[in-house]
Amino acid sequence: EADIYQTPRYLVIGTGKKITLECSQTMGHDKMYWYQQDPGMELHLIHYSYGVNSTEKGDLSSESTVSRIRTEHFPLTLESARPSHTSQYLCASRTDPREAFFGQGTRLTVV
Amino acid sequence: QKEVEQNSGPLSVPEGAIASLNCTYSDRGSQSFFWYRQYSGKSPELIMFIYSNGDKEDGRFTAQLNKASQYVSLLIRDSQPSDSATYLCAVKIGDMRFGAGTRLTVKP
């Protein structure tokens, strides 16, 4: 069973607010990822990290930022939420050569 | 060309039939291949992985890998309505890359 947790599961927030989506894993995985996924659509990689103090932007341009100060923790921050940020955000972790494990996701609605 | 491509779907099969899902990848050096299932509104979950050419069976699921032709497929035998979901192919090309997914509907 995957030990990767995301909080909150659901979030409704007003435009302009700063939000942080939390992701933690207890598997000691070095690689962690954030994906954005709209309903019925494909996964889009927005950020990833290969270890502490290592972060990179993914394929999808995003106005979010991430940090990786501890191996187990990979939070995603939106400095100023907009309605266009409304989506599901999925966190995942893995270590080579194994598969990725996903958290349960955060469904964000910006009103 | 995308690094991982899946048949676009949606795919609809009757209950009890075989569902066939296909995936091609661009990097001939890829070594690890994964199939995930994603129910609507849920996170992807791993159902199969395969590393070697040939077939790998797990219950009603069979993964098939052909590295020479750069494709990997997933067969679901005796399809059930509970198999209705989006199936994601993932390939380790440097890092793990996901296809866009194929939506499968199994009709009772």
Interface residues (C-beta under 8 A of the other chain):
Chain A: K31 P39 G40 E42 L43 Y48 Q88 L90 R94 D96 P97 E99 A100 F101 F102 G103 Q104 G105
Chain B: Q31 S32 F34 S40 G41 K42 S43 P44 E45 L46 F49 Y51 T86 L88 A90 K92 D95 M96 F98 G99 A100 G101 R103
